[in-house]
Amino acid sequence: MKWVIFLSTLENYLLPCFSKRIFGVECPGCGIQRAMVFLVHGDFTAAFHMYPAIYTLIPLLFFLLADHLFKIKYSNIITIVLMGSSVVLILGNYILKFF
């Protein structure tokens, strides 16, 4: 029950972006916390618009955890593909923020 209350008020616990606060420019990670809040609330489209790499970072996190617990065949190739696609999405999103 406590987790339900915490997840419903998750947006009250977001950390500010120090790069944006100090330099006035968003960092490549800006939006990931809000995207997680949108995912928790079930708004998948808004999560994608906020931070598109969220859909590659979450599977990457779970895959790395599973690979640590169990040895998975071809894990290096899968990890490289997930990391590469995450980097492309993060940098693409970051570049598009300037336009």
N, C-alpha and C positions, 0 to 999 in steps of 0.2 A: 504494500500500500504506500509506503514511503517513497518507493521508486516512481510510482505513478505521479505523485505530487511533484517530485523533483523534475521528472521529465516534462511535465506540463509547464513548469516555471523555469525551464532551462535558459531562456533568453535573458533572465535576470542575472546570470552568472558569466556572461561573455566578457572576455578580456579585450581591452582596447589595443589597437595597432599602434605600437610605439613609433614605427617608421612613419606612419601617416601623421601622427601627432607631432613628431619632432621636425620632419622634413617636408610634410605636406604632400607626400607621394605615397600611394598605396604600395604595399609589398606584394610579392607573388602569392603570398598565403592569405591575403585579405579576402574574406568571404567564406572561408572554410568553416568557421564556427557557426555562422548563420545558415550555411548549407546543411550542417548537421542538425540544427534546430528544425529546419524545414523537413528534413528526412524523418525526424522523430514525430513530427506532427502529420506526416503522410503527404506532404506537398512535394512530390518528386520533380515536377516541372520547375517549380521555383528554386529547388535545390540545384538543379542543373544550370539554371540561368545565373544563380549566385556564384557557383563554383563548379564548372563542368568536370574537373578532375576528381570530384568526390566519388564518381562511379568507377574509377579505376583504382583510387587509393584504398577504398574499403576492401575490395577483393584482394588487393596486394597485401594488406595487413593480415587478413585471414589466411591467405596462402602462405605467407612467411611464418605465421604461427603454426599452421598445420605442417609445414615442411620442417620446422624445428622439432615438432613432436614425433612425426612419422617421416621417414625418408621417402620422398616422392620422386619417381622416375622423371627425368627431363625437367627437374625443378629449375635448373639454371636458365633454360630457354624460356620457360614460363615467367620467371622472375624478370628477365631482361625485357620481355614483351610488355609486361604490366608496368615496369618502371619506365620504359621508353614512351609508352602511350601516356603515362601520367605526366612526364616531363613535357611532352608535346602539348598536352592540354593545358598545363599550368602556364607555360610560356606563351602559348597562343592566347589564352585568356588575359594574361598580363599585358601583352602587346595591344590587344583590342581595347583594353581599358583606357589607353591613351588617345583613342580616336573617338 
